């Protein structure tokens, strides 16, 4: 993580209310992951997050206490660069008078990922590549706002119609994006695996959300 520079601080403080937030609580076994929304930011002081009521929140009830260390990841879908902000801090207060909120410490260090149009980000995420007459499990290996590359053991037929790529997220709520087949090559001459290039055929909002979720999935699992 990097120290919070004035420019990065400015971008973080400008995050819009209701931005999607992922909260990760470290445990001795598998980390607990919760979905939340940004209620607001008090610059240099704290951030305010909404508390959920689904089964994941109920299961984490005993761990949600003041002083608990958490990892916060916030996505800004309104920024053309589709940035993801991530940092580690602690729950400083739990509020339930006006609303059910978590107060988290303000970041001192920050990991920042900008999804610029042509930047390719290495990832590792499980997905499904679905065409009209076939589907196969694939491994995403890199992604940008324009498209991605996947590794598969199945040769894609030439001239296939447009299909979709379905990301299998950790909370079992897959998201999908329409894709166009571009090219494929063996990963190396003796391999039975192929690297397939795909182009996203969706609007900018859908592209940003899919790429954010893919990178977020990778960050959570690494």
Backbone as CSV, one residue per row, in Angstrom:
resi,resn,N_x,N_y,N_z,CA_x,CA_y,CA_z,C_x,C_y,C_z
1,UNK,0.838,-1.196,0.000,0.000,0.000,0.000,0.875,1.248,0.000
2,UNK,0.315,2.348,-0.549,1.042,3.608,-0.638,0.487,4.602,0.375
3,UNK,1.359,5.556,0.790,0.892,6.630,1.646,-0.163,7.449,0.917
4,UNK,-1.081,8.026,1.659,-2.202,8.760,1.067,-1.724,10.130,0.587
5,UNK,-1.435,10.241,-0.711,-0.979,11.497,-1.292,-2.143,12.488,-1.364
6,UNK,-1.857,13.786,-1.489,-2.940,14.784,-1.606,-3.896,14.488,-2.760
7,UNK,-3.372,14.038,-3.899,-4.237,13.749,-5.047,-5.120,12.539,-4.778
8,UNK,-4.538,11.503,-4.185,-5.314,10.302,-3.874,-6.356,10.610,-2.809
9,UNK,-5.976,11.403,-1.823,-6.926,11.805,-0.780,-8.097,12.560,-1.393
10,UNK,-7.819,13.449,-2.328,-8.870,14.224,-2.979,-9.850,13.308,-3.702
11,UNK,-9.339,12.304,-4.388,-10.209,11.374,-5.121,-11.012,10.508,-4.159
12,UNK,-10.386,10.109,-3.056,-11.096,9.293,-2.073,-12.211,10.104,-1.409
13,UNK,-11.918,11.332,-1.005,-12.917,12.175,-0.349,-14.097,12.495,-1.263
14,UNK,-13.874,12.407,-2.583,-14.933,12.727,-3.551,-15.822,11.520,-3.885
15,UNK,-15.570,10.375,-3.243,-16.404,9.199,-3.510,-17.872,9.526,-3.229
16,UNK,-18.777,9.188,-4.158,-20.190,9.520,-3.949,-20.845,8.616,-2.908
17,UNK,-21.795,9.170,-2.168,-22.576,8.363,-1.235,-23.264,7.232,-1.996
18,UNK,-23.436,6.131,-1.346,-24.059,4.926,-1.905,-23.124,4.129,-2.799
19,UNK,-21.823,4.505,-2.847,-20.857,3.681,-3.578,-20.812,2.287,-2.946
20,UNK,-20.593,1.272,-3.766,-20.542,-0.100,-3.262,-19.263,-0.329,-2.474
21,UNK,-19.395,-0.980,-1.327,-18.263,-1.262,-0.447,-18.239,-2.745,-0.110
22,UNK,-17.043,-3.319,-0.116,-16.844,-4.677,0.358,-16.036,-4.604,1.656
23,UNK,-16.567,-5.241,2.712,-15.879,-5.301,3.997,-15.354,-6.722,4.186
24,UNK,-14.087,-6.859,4.484,-13.499,-8.168,4.737,-12.997,-8.216,6.170
25,UNK,-13.466,-9.217,6.923,-13.064,-9.384,8.315,-12.120,-10.576,8.399
26,UNK,-10.858,-10.380,8.766,-9.924,-11.506,8.882,-10.342,-12.455,10.011
27,UNK,-10.204,-13.743,9.774,-10.440,-14.748,10.818,-9.307,-15.764,10.750
28,UNK,-9.302,-16.704,11.674,-8.253,-17.727,11.696,-8.387,-18.692,10.529
29,UNK,-9.573,-18.750,9.923,-9.790,-19.656,8.793,-10.094,-18.843,7.538
30,UNK,-11.342,-18.843,7.107,-11.731,-18.113,5.903,-12.240,-16.724,6.268
31,UNK,-11.734,-15.674,5.608,-12.219,-14.329,5.914,-13.723,-14.213,5.657
32,UNK,-14.375,-13.387,6.451,-15.800,-13.108,6.256,-15.920,-11.874,5.380
33,UNK,-16.811,-11.918,4.393,-16.959,-10.817,3.450,-18.390,-10.304,3.480
34,UNK,-18.524,-8.997,3.574,-19.835,-8.370,3.688,-19.984,-7.275,2.636
35,UNK,-21.192,-7.145,2.107,-21.498,-6.058,1.179,-22.084,-4.887,1.956
36,UNK,-21.666,-3.675,1.595,-22.164,-2.493,2.275,-22.255,-1.338,1.278
37,UNK,-22.685,-0.180,1.789,-22.767,1.046,0.998,-22.139,2.193,1.771
38,UNK,-21.521,3.105,1.035,-20.895,4.260,1.662,-21.971,5.273,2.041
39,UNK,-22.044,5.607,3.335,-22.983,6.622,3.808,-22.347,8.005,3.712
40,UNK,-21.065,8.092,4.026,-20.386,9.381,3.926,-18.947,9.303,4.399
41,UNK,-18.193,10.364,4.122,-16.782,10.468,4.518,-16.579,11.777,5.269
42,UNK,-15.972,11.690,6.445,-15.533,12.869,7.189,-14.017,12.935,6.979
43,UNK,-13.543,13.796,6.071,-12.119,13.807,5.705,-11.200,13.876,6.914
44,UNK,-10.171,13.019,6.882,-9.144,12.922,7.931,-9.655,12.314,9.231
45,UNK,-10.939,11.997,9.292,-11.506,11.490,10.542,-11.985,10.043,10.413
46,UNK,-12.963,9.800,9.535,-13.566,8.472,9.465,-14.421,8.349,8.213
47,UNK,-14.892,7.133,7.960,-15.906,6.912,6.944,-17.080,6.200,7.610
48,UNK,-18.249,6.382,7.039,-19.479,5.824,7.597,-20.066,4.835,6.592
49,UNK,-20.305,3.594,7.047,-20.840,2.537,6.189,-22.156,2.027,6.743
50,UNK,-23.043,1.598,5.851,-24.316,1.029,6.283,-24.118,-0.415,6.730
51,UNK,-24.900,-0.849,7.707,-24.907,-2.241,8.128,-26.015,-2.982,7.383
52,UNK,-25.705,-4.178,6.919,-26.688,-4.985,6.210,-27.486,-5.863,7.161
53,UNK,-28.393,-6.645,6.579,-29.241,-7.518,7.399,-29.354,-8.926,6.820
54,UNK,-28.515,-9.245,5.805,-28.610,-10.573,5.217,-27.907,-11.609,6.094
55,UNK,-27.893,-12.873,5.645,-27.354,-13.950,6.480,-25.859,-13.783,6.744
56,UNK,-25.124,-13.149,5.815,-23.691,-12.933,6.039,-23.466,-11.962,7.199
57,UNK,-24.265,-10.921,7.257,-24.160,-9.966,8.357,-24.544,-10.625,9.678
58,UNK,-25.570,-11.440,9.649,-25.994,-12.123,10.877,-24.913,-13.083,11.365
59,UNK,-24.263,-13.777,10.406,-23.201,-14.720,10.779,-21.976,-14.002,11.352
60,UNK,-21.783,-12.732,10.955,-20.618,-11.975,11.421,-20.907,-11.160,12.670
61,UNK,-22.086,-11.316,13.243,-22.522,-10.477,14.368,-21.507,-10.441,15.511
62,UNK,-20.941,-11.610,15.862,-20.017,-11.664,17.003,-18.692,-10.965,16.726
63,UNK,-18.353,-10.786,15.454,-17.082,-10.150,15.101,-17.216,-8.654,14.885
64,UNK,-18.449,-8.187,14.740,-18.671,-6.766,14.507,-18.658,-6.026,15.844
65,UNK,-17.497,-5.541,16.185,-17.330,-4.849,17.461,-16.252,-3.773,17.306
66,UNK,-16.276,-2.818,18.191,-15.294,-1.737,18.155,-13.887,-2.293,18.347
67,UNK,-12.957,-1.841,17.526,-11.580,-2.315,17.583,-11.280,-3.433,16.605
68,UNK,-12.322,-4.021,15.995,-12.116,-5.114,15.036,-11.447,-4.586,13.764
69,UNK,-10.348,-5.205,13.369,-9.670,-4.830,12.131,-10.464,-5.328,10.928
70,UNK,-10.578,-4.478,9.917,-11.290,-4.840,8.695,-10.506,-4.318,7.489
71,UNK,-10.761,-4.941,6.342,-10.236,-4.445,5.071,-11.414,-3.855,4.308
72,UNK,-11.264,-2.610,3.873,-12.329,-1.899,3.172,-11.942,-1.750,1.704
73,UNK,-12.873,-2.096,0.821,-12.656,-1.884,-0.615,-13.873,-1.152,-1.167
74,UNK,-13.630,0.005,-1.772,-14.715,0.846,-2.282,-14.553,1.018,-3.784
75,UNK,-15.647,0.886,-4.520,-15.630,1.057,-5.973,-16.398,2.314,-6.344
76,UNK,-15.870,3.085,-7.286,-16.558,4.278,-7.774,-17.012,4.047,-9.217
77,UNK,-18.293,3.704,-9.418,-18.769,3.424,-10.771,-19.013,4.676,-11.598
78,UNK,-18.954,5.866,-10.976,-19.235,7.111,-11.694,-17.987,7.717,-12.313
79,UNK,-16.816,7.291,-11.871,-15.556,7.794,-12.402,-15.216,7.036,-13.684
80,UNK,-14.873,7.740,-14.780,-14.539,7.057,-16.042,-13.407,6.043,-15.913
81,UNK,-12.514,6.246,-14.919,-11.417,5.299,-14.702,-11.851,4.107,-13.860
82,UNK,-13.095,4.125,-13.341,-13.610,3.013,-12.544,-12.684,2.590,-11.423
83,UNK,-12.199,3.520,-10.575,-11.178,3.148,-9.595,-11.696,2.284,-8.456
84,UNK,-10.773,1.536,-7.850,-11.030,0.767,-6.636,-10.055,1.261,-5.559
85,UNK,-10.585,1.610,-4.397,-9.778,2.038,-3.258,-9.808,0.925,-2.213
86,UNK,-8.665,0.610,-1.629,-8.613,-0.438,-0.612,-7.663,-0.023,0.505
87,UNK,-8.079,-0.290,1.751,-7.199,-0.021,2.886,-7.637,-0.843,4.086
88,UNK,-6.783,-0.906,5.089,-7.029,-1.668,6.311,-7.094,-0.705,7.500
89,UNK,-8.151,-0.848,8.298,-8.271,-0.041,9.514,-9.194,-0.791,10.476
90,UNK,-9.751,-0.103,11.442,-10.557,-0.758,12.464,-11.919,-0.090,12.599
91,UNK,-12.883,-0.859,13.105,-14.195,-0.304,13.446,-13.999,0.560,14.700
92,UNK,-14.317,1.840,14.613,-14.153,2.728,15.769,-15.453,2.897,16.548
93,UNK,-16.586,2.683,15.880,-17.861,2.828,16.579,-18.963,2.136,15.795
94,UNK,-19.935,1.590,16.500,-21.132,1.012,15.892,-22.321,1.849,16.334
95,UNK,-23.090,2.332,15.366,-24.190,3.250,15.658,-25.525,2.614,15.286
96,UNK,-26.545,2.882,16.087,-27.880,2.336,15.801,-29.001,3.280,16.220
97,UNK,-28.647,4.545,16.526,-29.664,5.506,16.971,-30.409,6.094,15.777
98,UNK,-29.671,6.737,14.868,-30.293,7.322,13.677,-30.399,6.285,12.565
99,UNK,-29.326,5.534,12.379,-29.294,4.469,11.381,-28.344,3.394,11.845
100,UNK,-28.342,2.251,11.167,-27.449,1.153,11.538,-26.171,1.319,10.729
101,UNK,-25.173,1.939,11.360,-23.953,2.323,10.676,-22.718,1.772,11.369
102,UNK,-21.656,1.603,10.573,-20.326,1.302,11.088,-19.446,2.515,10.840
103,UNK,-18.705,2.930,11.845,-17.743,4.010,11.682,-16.357,3.372,11.593
104,UNK,-15.671,3.610,10.473,-14.350,3.022,10.218,-13.317,4.136,10.187
105,UNK,-12.124,3.867,10.706,-11.060,4.861,10.701,-10.716,5.334,9.295
106,UNK,-10.278,6.572,9.180,-9.873,7.160,7.901,-8.523,6.563,7.488
107,UNK,-8.331,6.293,6.192,-7.090,5.630,5.759,-5.838,6.483,5.932
108,UNK,-4.762,5.812,6.314,-3.433,6.441,6.352,-2.608,5.976,5.155
109,UNK,-2.862,4.737,4.728,-2.259,4.185,3.522,-3.380,3.615,2.656
110,UNK,-3.125,3.543,1.357,-4.196,3.164,0.439,-3.638,2.383,-0.747
111,UNK,-4.364,1.350,-1.160,-4.100,0.702,-2.449,-5.105,1.259,-3.439
112,UNK,-4.622,1.715,-4.582,-5.486,2.370,-5.566,-5.296,1.702,-6.917
113,UNK,-6.396,1.300,-7.526,-6.346,0.687,-8.856,-7.231,1.500,-9.784
114,UNK,-6.643,2.005,-10.862,-7.383,2.783,-11.852,-7.600,1.936,-13.095
115,UNK,-8.844,1.840,-13.528,-9.163,0.993,-14.683,-9.173,1.834,-15.957
116,UNK,-8.031,2.344,-16.319,-7.965,3.158,-17.530,-8.265,2.302,-18.756
117,UNK,-8.722,2.974,-19.798,-9.304,2.280,-20.958,-8.419,1.180,-21.520
118,UNK,-7.129,1.439,-21.684,-6.272,0.462,-22.359,-5.331,-0.274,-21.407
119,UNK,-5.443,-0.008,-20.111,-4.573,-0.697,-19.155,-5.066,-2.116,-18.925
120,UNK,-4.151,-3.073,-19.020,-4.499,-4.483,-18.799,-4.008,-4.882,-17.409
121,UNK,-4.906,-5.464,-16.637,-4.591,-5.841,-15.265,-4.537,-7.360,-15.149
122,UNK,-3.436,-7.918,-14.658,-3.389,-9.371,-14.455,-4.345,-9.776,-13.336
123,UNK,-5.116,-10.810,-13.557,-6.059,-11.316,-12.557,-6.065,-12.843,-12.607
124,UNK,-6.676,-13.426,-11.609,-6.961,-14.863,-11.610,-8.363,-15.026,-11.043
125,UNK,-9.306,-15.386,-11.891,-10.693,-15.526,-11.451,-11.387,-16.596,-12.298
126,UNK,-12.245,-17.354,-11.658,-12.995,-18.393,-12.352,-14.209,-17.783,-13.058
127,UNK,-14.485,-18.272,-14.259,-15.618,-17.762,-15.024,-16.127,-18.859,-15.957
128,UNK,-17.230,-18.564,-16.632,-17.770,-19.452,-17.662,-17.880,-18.672,-18.965
129,UNK,-17.465,-19.315,-20.042,-17.594,-18.735,-21.374,-18.751,-19.458,-22.059
130,UNK,-19.797,-18.720,-22.393,-21.040,-19.327,-22.875,-21.360,-18.820,-24.278
131,UNK,-21.460,-19.761,-25.215,-21.950,-19.456,-26.541,-23.271,-20.195,-26.743
132,UNK,-23.894,-20.016,-27.878,-25.248,-20.552,-28.088,-25.320,-22.063,-27.935
133,UNK,-24.285,-22.774,-28.358,-24.354,-24.234,-28.323,-23.298,-24.862,-27.414
134,UNK,-22.623,-24.066,-26.602,-21.587,-24.634,-25.738,-21.277,-23.694,-24.582
135,UNK,-20.688,-24.258,-23.535,-20.148,-23.447,-22.453,-18.970,-24.185,-21.837
136,UNK,-18.032,-23.449,-21.313,-16.853,-24.073,-20.710,-16.360,-23.212,-19.559
137,UNK,-15.772,-23.880,-18.573,-15.156,-23.171,-17.465,-13.821,-22.609,-17.943
138,UNK,-13.543,-21.369,-17.569,-12.313,-20.708,-18.009,-11.669,-19.994,-16.824
139,UNK,-10.407,-19.650,-17.002,-9.660,-18.879,-16.002,-9.320,-17.539,-16.610
140,UNK,-9.838,-16.462,-16.025,-9.465,-15.128,-16.474,-8.010,-14.874,-16.120
141,UNK,-7.227,-14.356,-17.066,-5.813,-14.104,-16.765,-5.430,-12.636,-16.900
142,UNK,-6.161,-11.854,-17.689,-5.977,-10.403,-17.660,-7.250,-9.734,-18.158
143,UNK,-7.400,-8.436,-17.804,-8.645,-7.749,-18.118,-8.391,-6.259,-18.272
144,UNK,-9.156,-5.621,-19.150,-9.150,-4.169,-19.304,-10.596,-3.743,-19.531
145,UNK,-10.822,-2.438,-19.687,-12.185,-1.974,-19.920,-12.697,-2.360,-21.304
146,UNK,-11.800,-2.780,-22.179,-12.226,-3.148,-23.525,-12.414,-4.646,-23.722
147,UNK,-11.755,-5.447,-22.914,-11.866,-6.890,-23.099,-10.991,-7.647,-22.126
148,UNK,-10.780,-8.935,-22.413,-10.007,-9.755,-21.483,-9.420,-10.954,-22.221
149,UNK,-8.585,-11.683,-21.523,-8.038,-12.944,-22.018,-8.377,-14.032,-21.016
150,UNK,-8.751,-15.196,-21.525,-9.073,-16.322,-20.657,-8.296,-17.550,-21.123
151,UNK,-8.050,-18.453,-20.175,-7.397,-19.719,-20.478,-8.461,-20.814,-20.439
152,UNK,-8.499,-21.646,-21.470,-9.479,-22.724,-21.538,-8.847,-23.953,-22.184
153,UNK,-9.407,-25.118,-21.889,-8.937,-26.360,-22.514,-9.761,-26.707,-23.747
154,UNK,-10.720,-25.853,-24.082,-11.607,-26.131,-25.215,-11.339,-25.152,-26.352
155,UNK,-11.099,-25.684,-27.525,-10.889,-24.872,-28.713,-12.206,-24.189,-29.094
156,UNK,-12.164,-22.880,-29.298,-13.360,-22.143,-29.699,-13.502,-22.232,-31.217
157,UNK,-14.696,-22.590,-31.662,-14.918,-22.732,-33.097,-14.816,-21.388,-33.797
158,UNK,-14.231,-21.404,-34.991,-14.136,-20.180,-35.781,-15.530,-19.719,-36.190
159,UNK,-15.747,-18.428,-36.196,-17.028,-17.891,-36.636,-18.163,-18.056,-35.648
160,UNK,-17.845,-18.274,-34.360,-18.917,-18.447,-33.379,-19.686,-17.136,-33.221
161,UNK,-20.989,-17.211,-32.914,-21.746,-15.983,-32.655,-21.320,-15.366,-31.321
162,UNK,-21.756,-14.136,-31.117,-21.431,-13.480,-29.851,-21.941,-14.304,-28.678
163,UNK,-21.198,-14.262,-27.568,-21.594,-15.015,-26.385,-21.553,-14.137,-25.153
164,UNK,-21.353,-14.761,-24.009,-21.227,-13.998,-22.780,-20.199,-14.647,-21.870
165,UNK,-19.575,-13.818,-21.061,-18.636,-14.279,-20.058,-19.309,-14.085,-18.712
166,UNK,-19.378,-15.135,-17.923,-20.070,-15.096,-16.639,-19.059,-15.283,-15.518
167,UNK,-18.897,-14.262,-14.712,-17.949,-14.298,-13.602,-18.596,-14.966,-12.398
168,UNK,-17.900,-15.974,-11.864,-18.411,-16.689,-10.701,-17.847,-16.033,-9.441
169,UNK,-18.621,-15.179,-8.794,-18.141,-14.431,-7.647,-18.237,-15.252,-6.372
170,UNK,-17.524,-14.785,-5.322,-17.436,-15.541,-4.077,-18.773,-15.675,-3.369
171,UNK,-19.728,-14.749,-3.641,-21.007,-14.812,-2.944,-22.069,-15.550,-3.764
172,UNK,-21.629,-16.278,-4.789,-22.522,-17.099,-5.604,-23.593,-16.290,-6.329
173,UNK,-23.284,-15.036,-6.621,-24.179,-14.204,-7.423,-23.428,-13.792,-8.683
174,UNK,-23.342,-14.686,-9.670,-22.525,-14.402,-10.852,-23.040,-13.194,-11.624
175,UNK,-22.116,-12.468,-12.246,-22.485,-11.384,-13.144,-21.928,-11.725,-14.522
176,UNK,-22.569,-11.211,-15.554,-22.191,-11.581,-16.916,-22.040,-10.338,-17.785
177,UNK,-21.299,-10.494,-18.871,-21.138,-9.418,-19.837,-21.078,-10.033,-21.234
178,UNK,-21.730,-9.419,-22.230,-21.637,-9.941,-23.593,-20.242,-9.737,-24.172
179,UNK,-19.780,-10.713,-24.937,-18.432,-10.661,-25.498,-18.436,-11.064,-26.964
180,UNK,-17.410,-10.624,-27.662,-17.142,-11.048,-29.027,-15.814,-11.794,-29.053
181,UNK,-15.780,-12.903,-29.770,-14.556,-13.691,-29.908,-13.584,-12.941,-30.814
182,UNK,-12.326,-12.826,-30.373,-11.309,-12.126,-31.174,-10.266,-13.082,-31.743
183,UNK,-9.629,-13.864,-30.871,-8.543,-14.735,-31.328,-8.267,-15.792,-30.275
184,UNK,-7.468,-16.782,-30.663,-7.031,-17.780,-29.692,-5.693,-18.369,-30.135
185,UNK,-4.886,-18.731,-29.156,-3.585,-19.338,-29.405,-3.295,-20.327,-28.292
186,UNK,-2.525,-21.362,-28.601,-2.077,-22.269,-27.541,-1.190,-21.504,-26.576
187,UNK,-1.289,-21.841,-25.296,-0.457,-21.153,-24.312,1.022,-21.429,-24.557
188,UNK,1.362,-22.625,-25.059,2.687,-22.921,-25.622,2.524,-24.122,-26.556
189,UNK,3.471,-24.358,-27.460,3.274,-25.328,-28.548,2.804,-26.710,-28.119
190,UNK,3.253,-27.237,-26.982,2.891,-28.589,-26.570,1.673,-28.631,-25.638
191,UNK,1.096,-27.497,-25.392,0.002,-27.429,-24.413,-1.353,-27.744,-25.051
192,UNK,-2.253,-28.280,-24.237,-3.630,-28.497,-24.656,-4.525,-27.341,-24.217
193,UNK,-3.920,-26.310,-23.649,-4.692,-25.151,-23.223,-4.570,-24.022,-24.246
194,UNK,-5.628,-23.211,-24.315,-5.666,-22.106,-25.255,-5.910,-20.797,-24.508
195,UNK,-5.259,-19.733,-24.985,-5.578,-18.397,-24.484,-6.490,-17.736,-25.503
196,UNK,-7.669,-17.334,-25.049,-8.693,-16.775,-25.925,-8.857,-15.288,-25.630
197,UNK,-8.799,-14.467,-26.664,-9.019,-13.034,-26.523,-10.476,-12.700,-26.763
198,UNK,-11.052,-11.905,-25.880,-12.467,-11.527,-25.964,-12.598,-10.008,-25.888
199,UNK,-13.551,-9.478,-26.632,-13.851,-8.052,-26.594,-15.223,-7.860,-25.966
200,UNK,-15.338,-6.923,-25.030,-16.623,-6.655,-24.403,-17.527,-5.869,-25.355
201,UNK,-18.768,-6.288,-25.496,-19.735,-5.556,-26.321,-20.881,-5.101,-25.426
202,UNK,-20.591,-4.075,-24.616,-21.563,-3.560,-23.657,-21.310,-2.071,-23.485
203,UNK,-22.219,-1.386,-22.788,-22.007,0.043,-22.560,-20.945,0.245,-21.478
204,UNK,-20.471,1.480,-21.352,-19.370,1.775,-20.436,-19.710,1.419,-18.992
205,UNK,-20.949,1.681,-18.579,-21.346,1.404,-17.200,-21.237,-0.081,-16.894
206,UNK,-21.694,-0.931,-17.830,-21.628,-2.381,-17.609,-20.186,-2.867,-17.636
207,UNK,-19.369,-2.298,-18.529,-17.955,-2.678,-18.586,-17.249,-2.366,-17.256
208,UNK,-17.456,-1.134,-16.767,-16.798,-0.728,-15.525,-17.199,-1.651,-14.390
209,UNK,-18.504,-1.956,-14.276,-18.962,-2.804,-13.173,-18.355,-4.203,-13.272
210,UNK,-18.334,-4.770,-14.473,-17.798,-6.127,-14.628,-16.312,-6.158,-14.290
211,UNK,-15.554,-5.183,-14.788,-14.107,-5.158,-14.538,-13.835,-4.902,-13.057
212,UNK,-14.589,-3.988,-12.444,-14.418,-3.745,-11.014,-14.658,-5.023,-10.205
213,UNK,-15.744,-5.725,-10.520,-16.075,-6.945,-9.778,-15.013,-8.018,-9.980
214,UNK,-14.468,-8.114,-11.185,-13.437,-9.109,-11.470,-12.172,-8.824,-10.668
215,UNK,-11.720,-7.574,-10.691,-10.508,-7.215,-9.954,-10.751,-7.325,-8.457
216,UNK,-11.947,-6.933,-8.013,-12.272,-7.049,-6.599,-12.234,-8.505,-6.166
217,UNK,-12.771,-9.393,-6.991,-12.745,-10.821,-6.694,-11.301,-11.313,-6.539
218,UNK,-10.441,-10.850,-7.442,-9.029,-11.252,-7.390,-8.357,-10.728,-6.125
219,UNK,-8.637,-9.471,-5.762,-8.045,-8.876,-4.568,-8.497,-9.626,-3.303
220,UNK,-9.755,-10.015,-3.269,-10.301,-10.702,-2.106,-9.651,-12.075,-1.934
221,UNK,-9.371,-12.748,-3.035,-8.885,-14.118,-2.959,-7.380,-14.227,-2.854
222,UNK,-6.652,-13.095,-2.962,-5.192,-13.133,-2.892,-4.702,-12.516,-1.596
